[in-house]
Every structure is written in structure tokens, then in C-alpha cells.
Amino acid sequence: MAAGRRNAPARPDRGRTLLHRPGRRGRQLAGIPRKTPEGVEPPPRDLLPELQNRLHRQTAAGRGPRGRPLLRAESPLLQRRPVRQSAQRRRRRHQLREGLTMLLSEMIRKKAVRREAVPAFSGHCDVLVAGLGTSGAPAALAAAEAGARVCAVEKLNLPGGTATAGGISGYYYGLPGGRFEKTDALAQQLRVLSFIEGGHFHPDAKIMATDRELTAAGVELRYETGICGVWLDDDGATVRGARLVSKEGVSDVECRILIDGTGNGDVCALAGAGFTEGRASDGQPQPFSSVRVFRSENRFASANFDAGFTTSTDAAELNRAVIDSNSLHCFPPGGAPPARLYYITQLPGHREARLIECDHTLTAREIIEKNWNVQPFGYAYSNFDSHSIDWAFEDDLGCDWMVGASLWGKNMLAPLSLEFMTVKRFRNLLVVGRAVSVDHLTASLVRMQRCLQKIGEIAGNAAALAVRDEKNDVREIDRAELEKRMRASGCLDESLLPECLFPVEHWAEELATRKPGEAIFYAAQHLDRTRDTLLALLAGPDPDAAIHAALALAIGGDDAGAELLREQIRKRDPYVPATSRNHNYPRLEAEAYLLGRVGTPADAELLLELARERLADYQTFSEAWRGLLTLGERFPEARPGIAAGVLPILEAEDFRLPVLFRNHLIASQARYEPMHNLFRAVTAVRFKKWGIPNRLSAVLSKETLSWREQRLFEQL
């Protein structure tokens, strides 16, 4: 095809059958020359029906104008086959034979859709990195310094992600050691020369340091560029390149390894990888944050507060959340004193988004039990820094850890393995950042900036090794060589690992202290060894040790301490432990939801009484509600009584139950989230499962529902 024909307008008659317009045979029948010379009038339009009729008659007789046999008009080939279809098929067969046709995977209406197409690669690289954020930039730098040709695309006009555009210019937890230490050292040098001293690092200094190192390593940087498609082999398991969109338009780039550093797993989802998002009950991720910089007492200050819930997979919901959170800085809902606002960071602080399905999903239980069967190339270190405020909707392990044992501040180690970066069903696709394959609770631990930078370094070196050794599958790289490189950079250094032990020897004594959480959880996980001692404490003289023993038994599923839990609920136990440095939960809340696990149907009335009394206390009401639903799951005979007590509360039109977000004291932002419709939706789904009629669907249909409530409502 001539080059000029590529952009020619489509002919209106293209695709019609031979019976719709006079082709070569029709022109022969009418005596029309194949090419009308100049000066010769074309046949009048009213001749077309006659030509078609003549062609029908000839075809019906089985003969053409020269007596040649013809296919009959009723043949499907003549009736339905487009004129150009055979040519298209010949071209497609040629493209397949020559290896020109690939699968282009695109996101259409929230789903990855694959179609056959021919790429027009305008460039080639060994490693293509999508996103230059906290993990993407170290991945690109590590791959380039290891000898690979690297192209990196970034939707913003700067690198660094959360550390720079997100305004989180400091480290919370995580272990030192790794290539990022050199970047931080250069950023500190630039800061001393150009900026104010103090703090961890200056965002703009880190931007300049990262840009300098990337360009020095030979990385081809493409800012304000995104990926709108992924090229795959015919088997759909090998990435061949990506379709980029920038200010120049759309272009295709070929690559041997693709690393998704978008943070939200956008490219993996685009390629068709599986993923989960949020917790099991309603799909809700961690709250996202928003950062403002302002003047306070003649100095610059920043405030990072939880701005609400949102999802990274719904564009309209994300837009609403960003607009809403930005407005809070000028109009604080809690009536905070006015401050001179300088700017709001341009990147919302997503703590959790898609979690991509990889060869291994690291779970919180593996971390707690130190029972992982993967090779670490580094370690994450932090507490489960969950900003969840509605633990009644979390899973049992999360609620046991946070509410039952009040262990929010307990730090743990987690392995950084290649298996939770190698995307399942793909040979050469890696994911880094907060979208690695972990469960909902573990996502709150591995998202620390030091951890994410280590993840990027591991993935970048793995990609470079695959390129060097000409491995089509990243899993086949020399892992001993990768370990050697990680040790050389300091990313893997066991001498830096802190002890994250539970009190194996003195756990019984700790149950009588103000910090009983670790002992409670340890005893619950090892009832085969601790039950006799717990029973002795249950009957002993120390009331706090007895109650904590009852909690440990209940977490382990043992009902020996159920009567003591009932007694404490009747007394409205006011005790608050001091296990964690922050966010300790009152013991009454643990007693309420654990009674649902080890209680009897008769305990439903006790929990209903507590729920009615604490209707304005979100945490206590929610844990009593959770205990009731747990009882109903265990005892079908208790369901009618539970429904009779719960439905009048939830079906009331004036039922309202907001919850206060965390960090409100730090940011002077009293930010609330309405929860009444979530209670209604989750209860309605559960009662539908139980076969209990109710009016909750009708009540919800009159309300304005959030995205997560709408998801649940669609199940009714």
C-alpha cells in the first residue's frame, strides 16, 4: 500500500458485497470499460439497479457473461463476505508468518482487552521502567548501572513520587543500606548548598539528585509520558514492548523486560495481570493522605493528614476524592486556626492500591510466624502501620492483632523476595512499589520508603541480569549473582536486622503488666503449650492477668474464659492497655468482638444491650456489631433474635455513625467519615445470605452511596 493511502478517508461503500455495487463482473455485463477515459460520461446512477438485476439473473442461471460457471446468489460467500476480507486475511496470515502481528493489551472500561495489531516500534531498550517514583527510580538506576539500556517514562515532570511530589520528605521505618543511600547523600550535599538545613531530605534536592544520577547512568528519561498499551507475544505471556502517549502523540517502544513502578500496578493491570484491592469485606484500601505546607510561627511547616477513602481503579471516584481533599486545606472541617498556606502537594498519598498477583503473595501470618519459604534479597522493617479506623470490617487476624492484643506498634521483619515481584502468567514483567504481591495487612508494612527503594533496586538488578544472560524469563536468572550484588550495595545485610521476638520465656509475667499485648498474642498462637498456664491465671488472684488470659484463649478459639468476658462486658470494662506507643484499643472492644467468637446464642442479648447503649461510640458499637454477626455465623438458631435487635437500629432513617480519621491532632483536621450506610450494606449482604428479610435495601436506595457501599449494594 502506498504511503499516502494510510490516512485516506474511508470509502462509504467499502465492505459491501458483490451484490450491492457493480464490480468487475458488473462492469463487463454493462459493457463499461474498466477505466473510464477522460471525456467519457460515467454510467447513470439509475443503471445500478438494472446491473444488479442482471447479475442476479446470470447468477441464478449458474452462468456468467461468457458462459463460465458462477456461484449462486444464495451462496453465503456472495451474500455476506466483504470484498476486502480475503485480502485482509492474506495480509494477516503473512503478518503471523513473519512474526509481525502481536497482541496489544489496552484498558477499556476498566478491563484489559487484547486484540491483534502490528506494532510500529520507534525505539528499543533492554529495560522499560514505567514510573519514576519511590521504587521506579531506583529500579531504573540499578538496571542502567548494571549495564542495561534503560528507558524510563513518568507521568509527572519530576522523579521521586511520594518522597518529592507527595511531600513525605522523611523516613518512618525501614532499614538502612542500599543504593538509595548514595542518592540521599547527594541530595543532602545539594541541600546544604542551595536549601535550608535540617530534616531528612529536601524534596527538590532529591529531585535534582535523582535526575543527575539517572542521566549519568545513561537512562533515557521521558517525562509527562504514560503507557496506554502493552505489546505481548501471541501466547500472551511475554511482553514485547509498550505503547506510549506523550505530547508528541502515540508511539511504540520495544523492550525485553518491563518493570511496573507506577505504584498502583497500572501497567500490570493494563497487560491483563490479576490483582486484588483492599480488604475482603468491602474492597476498601488504606485511607489516603494529603499534605499541605504552610507558615507557622515564622517558619515553614507541613501537615500530613488522612483525607479520606478512595480507590485507584475508578477515575470518577479518584477525581472526587482529590478535589474534596484539596478543599480541606482552605476550609478545615474542625475549625483549625488559620495558617498561611503556601502549597498543597500535587500527588495524593495513596497508601494502598492494586496488589498484583505474583508467584508468591507475602501474608501477615507468614511475617508474624516467620514462616516464609522464599529467598530474601533484602528486608522490610516496620510495624503494620495501618491507618484503618474501622477494624470491625477487617479480617480476623488484623482485628486480633490490632484490637485483641493492641499490637499496632509492634515492629516486624518481612523478606523482600523476587517471587512477590514476578507477575504471575508473565515471563518478563516485574512489579515494584506498593503494588507488589502482599495481602491487605502486609501492605501497611512494606510501603515504607526505605523498603520500596530496596524493592526497586532488587528488581532493576534482576532485570539487568536477565538481559545480560539472555534469559526470556526473569525467574531463570542467576540468583547467587543477584544476592552477591545486593550484599555489595548493602541492600542485604543481616547484621542490621533487629530482633522482633515475642516473650517466649516470660510471657506469663507480662500478662499482668500494662503492656500485655505481645504475651496475649504469643499465648494465643501456642495454646498447645500455654493453655494450662492460662487456665491457672484465669483462676488466679490477679484480675488483669486473668482477663488477659481470657483474651488469649478467645483469640485462640478456646471458650474457657468466655464467662469472664461476659462479666467484664457487664461491668463496661474501662481498661486501656499501653502495649503500643500509640493507638491502643480499650479492652472492652476486644471483649465484645471475641465473645462473638467463643460465646453462646444467649450472649446475643448482652451484645445487643451494649450496642444500643454505645450507639454514639463508633468503636464500641462496631465491635459489638461484629460480635453479633460472628455469633450468627456460628449459630443459625441465634439469627432471628440478632436480626430483631439489629434491624430497628439500622433501618431507622436517622441512624448516623461517623468515625474520626487518624492524624487529626497532628494536622488540626477533624476529618470524619460517615459509616452508617456501610453498616447497613454489610448487614444486608449477610442477612441475604442467612435468608432474613429486611428493609435495608429500600433504605439504602434512598441514600447517596460511596463507591464501596455501591459495590455491596449491587450484591443485594
N, C-alpha and C positions, 0 to 999 in steps of 0.2 A: 504494500500500500504506500502511495506517495505520502511524503511528509505533510503536504498541505491538506490532505484529506482527514487528518486526525481530528481537527477541530471543526470540520464541516458540519453544517446543521443537518439534523436527521431528516430524511425524506419521509413525507407523510404516508407514502404507500408502501414503505418498507415493512416486510413481514407478512404482506398479503399473499394468498395462494395464487396459483396459476389461473384459477377460475375468476379472479377478481380484476385482472388487468391483462391487456394483450402483451404477452412476452414474445419470444422469437417465433413460436408456432403461430400465435395470433397474428403477427405481422405477415407471416408467409401466407396465411389464409386470406388476408385482406389485400395482398399484393403490395404491401407497404415496404419500401426499401429499409434495410437495417439502419442506415444512417441517412436522414433526410438532408439532401444537399441544399445549399442556400438558394433561396428563391422559390422553393417548392413548398406549397402550403401543407401543414400537417393535417392529418385526418380530422374531421369534425368530431366533437365530443359525443354527438348523438350516434356515432358509429360504434361506440364501445358496447352498448347492449347487443347490437347485431353480431359483433365479433364474438361476444361471449356465447350467444345462442348457437352460432355456427360451430364453435369449439365444443359445446355440449353435444351437438348432433353428431359431429365426427367422432367424438369420444364414445358416445353411446353405441355407435356402429362398430366400434373397435378398430377404426382405421383413421389414419391421419391424412393430410392433404396429398401425399404421394403414395397412399396405399399402405403405409407402414402400420404395423400393429401399435395400438395405443392402450395405456391403462384406462380402465373405465372410470367415469366421473365419480362413481360411488366409492372408489378406492380411497382409503384413509390417507394415502400419500398425497393424492391430489386435493383432497378436501381440507387437510389440516396442516400439512407440512409447510413451514415458511420457506420462502425462496432461498434465504441465506443460511438456513440451518445446516445444510450439508457442508457448506464452506466453513461455517463455524466449527463443526465437528472435526473436519480435516485439520483446521488450524489447532484445535485443542489437542488432537492426537499427536500432532507434530510437536507442540509445546511439551506435552507429557513425555514424549520420546526423547526430546532434547534436554529435559530437566529444567525447562523454563517456567513452568507453572508451579506455583506454591499455594499454600493456604494462607489467606490473610484473615487474621482474627481481629474483630472490631467489637466495640461495646455499643450495642443497640438496645435501647430501652432496658437498661440495667442487666443485660445478658450478653455474654460473649458469643458472637456469631461468626462462624468461619465460612469463607467462600473461596473458590478457586480464582486466582488472579495471577498476572505476570508482573513481578516487581521491576522497577526501573532504578536499580541501585546506583546512586551517585557518589557513594563513598564506601570505604571498607575500614573496619577496625577489628582488632582482636577481641577487645572487651568493650561493650557498650554499657555505661552506667546511667540509669535513669534516676535523677535526683541527686543533688549535691548537699544533702542535709547532714545530720549528725553521723549517720553511718555511710551514706553515699560518698561523701568527700574522702574519708579515709579509705574506702574501697577503691576509688579511682586512683588515689595517690599510691596505695600499696601495689596495685596491679602495674601501674606505669613504672614505678621504681624497680619492679621485678622484671622489667623488660618487655612488657606487653604494649601494643599500640592501643591506646585508650581514647575513647570519645565519651564525653560526659554531657548530658543535657539536663537543664534545670529550668523549671517554670518561672522562677523568680529571677531577679537580676543580681543575685549575690549567693554565695555558698554559706553553709553553716546551719541552716534550718532553725531548729528550736534555740540553739545557742546564740544565734545572731538575730534573725528576723523574728524569732519568738520571744526574745527578751529574757531568756533564762541564762544569764551570764555567770553561772557558777555551778559547782558540783555539789550534789547532795551526798550520795554514797557511790559505791563503785571502788575498784582497786586501782592504784597507780600502776604505771608500766605499760608500754606500748608506743607505737609510732606517734600517737597523738601528743605525747609529752614534748616532742620537738616542735610541733605546731604551736602548742601553748607557750613554749619558751620564746619562740619568735614573736608571737602575739604580745607577750609581756615586754619584749625589747621595743617593739613599735609603740606600745602604750606609754612606756617611760619617755620616749622621745616626743610623742605627739599628744598624749592624753593625760587625764588625771590618774594619779597612782591610787593603789588600794584595791581590794576586792580580788576576785579570781581572775577575770579577764574582761577586757572591754570588747563589746560586740563588734565594733568597727575595726578594732585592731585584729580581731580574729578573722574577720572577712579578708583584710589585706594579707595577713599571714597565709591563709589558706589559698588565696589566689596566687600568691607568689610561689608557693610550693607546687601547686598543680601545674602552673605554666613552666616552671623549671624542670619538672619531671616529663614534660612533653605531652601533657594531656590536652586534647582538643576540646575546648570549652564552648558550649553553645547555650548561652543564657536566653531566657524568655522563649524557651523551646519545650514543647511537650511531645509525648508519644501518643498517637491515636490509633495505632495498629501494630500487630506483631506478625512477622512473616514466619511461617512454620513449614517444615517438610511435609510431604504427603501423609506421613504417618502421624503427624500432629504432635510428635514428642520431641522434635529437635527444632530449636529456634534458629532461624537463618538471618534474621535482621529485624528492623523496626521501621515503621512509618512515622516520620517526624512532622510536626507542624510548627512553623515559626512565622516571622513576619515576611519571609520570602515565599511562603506557601507550604506545600506538602512535598516531602522528599523521602526517599528510601535509603537506609543505611544498612549495609551488610555487617554482620558480626559473627564471631564464633562463640562468645559467651555473653549472656545478658544478665545484668545484675539490677534487680529492682530495689532502689533506695528511696522510693517515694514516701516511705513512712506509712502509707495507707494500703500498700500492696496493690496499687492501681494497675501496674503493668502485668503483674501475675494474674489479676482478675481479667484483664484485657486479653491475655493469652488463653484464658479458659481454665485456670487453676481453681481448685476448690478452696473454700475458706469458710471460716465462721466469724461471727461478730457478736461481741457482748456476751452477757450471761445467758444461761439456758432458759430462765423463766420468761423474759421479755425481750431479749436481744440488746439490752442496754449496755453500752460501754462505760468506761470511767467518765466522770464529768470532765469537761474541757475547761481550760483556764484562759484568762485574758489578762494582759499586763499593761499597765499604764506607767508612764514616767512623769513625775511632777516635781514641783519645788516645795520643799518643806524646811522651814527654818533656815532659809538662805543656803540650801544645799539640794542637790539632786537626790531623789528617792524614787523607788519603784514599788509597785504593789502587784502581787500575783494572786488572784482570787479565782475560785471556782465559779464560772459564769453560767453553768447550766449543762444540760444533756443534749447531745446531738449525735448524728450518725454520719459517717463518711461516705455512705453509699446512696444517699438521697440528696440531690443537688438543691432542691427547693428547701428542704429542712435545714441543710447546712447554711444556705443564704439567710434564712430566718434567724438561726442561732447567732451568726456573726453580726448581723445588724442589731439584734437585741443586746448582745454583749457589749458592742461598741457604745451603745447609748447609755449604758450603766455608768460609764466613766464621767459623764457630764451631769447625770441625774442619779446620784446614789440612792438606791431604794431605802437604805437605812438612815437617811438624813445625815450622812457624814459631813464633817466640816469642809467647806470649800477649800480647794488647793489649786495652785497654778498648774494647770495641765499642760505639759509640753507635747507629748505624743502618745499614741497607742500603738503597740507593736502590730506589725502587719500580718503576722502569722498566728492564727488561733492555736492554743496549746492543747492539741489532741494528745491525750494520754493513752488512748487505745483506739484502734480502728479494726480493719480486717486482720484476721490471724490466718495466714496462708497455710494450707495443708502441705506439709513436707514429709520426708521419710520418717521422721520421729517428732512427736509432739511432747515437749517437756511439760510435765504437770507439777502442780504444787505438792502433790503427795510424794512424788519422786524426790523433790527437793527436801521436804520435811524428813522423809525416811532415809535420805541419802542413798537412794536405790536407783541410780541411773546406770544404764548399760550402753553408754556412748563414750567416745574418746574426747576429753576436753582439750581445746586449744587455747583456752582462757577461762576465766571465771567471772560471773556477775556476783555482786555482793551488795545486799541491801535488805531492808525489811520489805514485807509485802505492803508497799506504800499505796494502799488502796484509798481512794478518796470517796468511796461509796458511802452513802448516808442512809441507805435503806437496806440494811443487812437481812431483813426478813425475806427479801426476794432473792438472796444469793443461795448458793448450794450449801449442803450440809457441812462440808469441810471448811468453807470460808466462814460460815456462821460459828462453827465450833472454835475456830482459831481466833476470830475477832471478838465474838460476844461471849462464848462459853468460857474461854481462857483469857480473854483480854490481851492477846499477844500481838497487837498491831506493831509494837516497837521491836519485836524480836527479829534480829538480822540473820540472814541465811545466805549460803553459797549456792550458786547454780552453775552447772557446766555450760560452756559455750562450745557446742559441737557443730560439726559440718552438717550433721543429719537434720538439724532444725533450720537449715538454710537451703538445702537441696530440695527443690519443689517437686512434689510427687507427680509422676507421669511425664516429667520433662527431663531430658538428659543434660541440658546446658543452661538451665535457668536457676538463678540463685535469688534469694530474698534476704535483705538485711534490714536493720532498723526495728521499730516496734512491731512490724508485721511478721516477724519470724514465728515459727510454729510452736506456740505455747498455749496453755489454757488461760482462761479469763483471770484467775488469781495470779498466776505467774507473770502475766503481762505487766502487773504493777511492780514487779521486782526488776525485770531485765530492761526496763525502759530508762534506767539512769544513763546519763550522757557518757560517763566513762565506759559503761558496759556496751553501749551502742557503738562507740568508736572502736572498741576491740572487735566487735562483730564485723564491722566494715573491713578492718584490717585482715581478719581471717579470710573473709570471702574474696577480697582482692588478691591475696596471695594464692588462694586455691585456684582462682580463675587463671592467673598467670602461669601456674604450674600446668594446668590443663592445656594451655596454649603451647607452652614450651615442649611438652611431651606429646603433643598432637593427640590428646585424648578427646574423643567426642562426648564422653560422659564425665562430668566433673567428679563423680564418685570414684573414678578409677585413678585418681592422682596418687602420687607418692606421699602418703600421709606422714611417713617418717621425716621427709623433707619439709613438709608443712610444719610439723612440730618443731623441727630444728629452727626454722625461721621465726616462729612465734617465741621461742625461748631467747633467740638472739635479740629480738626487739624489746623484750621484757613483757610482752603480752601474756605469756605463760610463765609464771614464777610462783611455784608452790611455797616459797619461803615467805611470801606476803599474805598467805591465806590465814585469816583469823579463825579462831575456834568458834564454832557455832553449835555448842553441845547443850544437851538437856541434862538436868541434875540426876544422874544415874544413881549416885550413892546417897545423897541427902534429900531426895525428893520428898520423903515423908515429913521431914522437919520443915521444909519450905511451904507445905500446905498450911502451916499455922502462922505464916508471915503475911505481911501486907502485899507481898509480891508472889502470889501462889500460882500464877498462870502457867509457867513452864512445867511445874510439878504436876498441875492438873492435866495438861496435855500429855506429858510423858506417861503418867499413870494410866490414862485412858487408852493409849496406844499399846500398852503392855499389860493388859488385865490378867493375862495368864501368870504373870509374875507378881503383880501388885494387888490383886483382889483381896487377898487375906489381910494385908495391912490396911487397905481401905476400909474393909468391914470393921476392923478393930478401931480405926479412927472414927468411924461412923457412930460407934457406941462409946467413944471416949469422952473425957471431960471438956475438951476444948471445942467450943461451939463453932468457931470459924474453920478449924481443921475438919470437923465433921461435915459442914456444909460443902467445903471444897472437895472432900472425898465423895460426897453425893454427886457433885457436878462431874467429877472424873468418871464415876460409874455410869452416869447417864450418857455422857459423850461416848463411852464405850458400848452403850446399848444395854447396860445392866440396870434392872429396876430396883435393886436393893436399897437405894437411897430415895426412892420416889416419895415416901411418906414425909421425909424431912423437907423435900422440895415443896410439897403441899403446905406444910407448916410455915415455911418462910414466905410463901406467896400470901397466905392469910395474914401474916404479920406485916406485909408490904416491906420487905427487907430493904433497908436504906443503904446498905454497904456498897461502897465503890472501891474496887481494888486499885493498887498502884503498881501493877506489873509493868506497864508501858510508860514511856516518858510522856506520852500524850494519848488521847483518845481511849481511855479506859471506860468500859461499859459497866453500868450498875449491875450488881449481881441479880437483882430482881428480873431483869430482862433475860438473863441466861436461865434462870429457874423456870420462867414462863415457857420458853420455847422447848426446853429439854423435858418438861413434864409431858409435852405432846409426844415425845419420843418414847418415854418409859411409863407413862400413866395409863389409866383405865378409862373406859367410856364415862364413868362418873365424874372424871376430872373436867369434863367439858363445861359444866356449870361454874366451876371455880374460875376457869379461864375466861368465860363469858362475863362473869362478875368483874374481873379485873379489866377487861376491855371496855366495858361500859363506864367504869369509874375513871379510867385514864383515857377517855376519848380525846382529850385535848393534848395528851402527851404522846407524840408520834412514836417514839422508840418503844415505850412500854406497850402501847396499843398494838403496834405492828408485830411484836414478838408474841403477844397473847394470841393474835390472829393467826400467826404461823403455827403456834402450838395446836390451835383448834383444827386447822386443815390437816396437820400431821395426824392428829387423833382420828379424824375422819378417814384418812387413807388406811389406817391400821384397823379400824373397827367400823365396818359398814353399818352396824346397828346404831352407831352414835350419830350418823349423818343427819337424820331428820331433826334431832334436837339441836345440833350445831347450826343447821340452816335456819331453824326457828329463832335462834338467838342472834345470828349474824345479819340476816336479811333486813330486819327492821332498821338496823343501823345504816347499812349500805344503800338501801333503796330510798332512804329519806332524801328529798331534794336539797335540803340544807346541809347535808353531810359534807364537811370540808376538813381536810387534814394536810396542812403544809409541813414541809420539813426544811430545816435551815442547813444551807451548804457549809462545808468546812472552809477554813481560812477567812471567815468573816471578820474575826478580830484583827488579823494581820492587815487586811485590806480596808477595814472600816466599811465593809459592804454587807449589809444584812440581806443576803440573797436567799429567797425561798423558792421551793419547787412544790407546786400543788400535786398531791398524791392521791386524792380521793378517787379519781377515775381509774387509776392503776389498781387500787384495791378492788374496785368493782369489776374490772375486766378480768383480773386473775381469778377472782372468786367465781365469776360467771363461767369461765372456762372449766374450772374444777367442778362446779355443780353440774354443768352439762355432762361431764364425764361420769358423775355419780347418778345422773338421771333425776336431779331435783329441779322442779320447775321454779322459776323466779321471774322477777320483772327487771332484772339488771340490764338486759339488752335494751329494753324500752327506755330506761333512764339514760343509758349511755348514748342512745341515738339522738337525744336532745342536747348533748354536751359537745363542746369543742374538744376534740381528742388530739393528743400528741401523736407523733409517729409511732411510738412503741405501743400506746394504747390502741391505735388504729389497727396495728398488726394483730393484737389479741382479739379485738372486736370482730375482725374478719373470720376468726375461728368459730364464732357463735352461730 
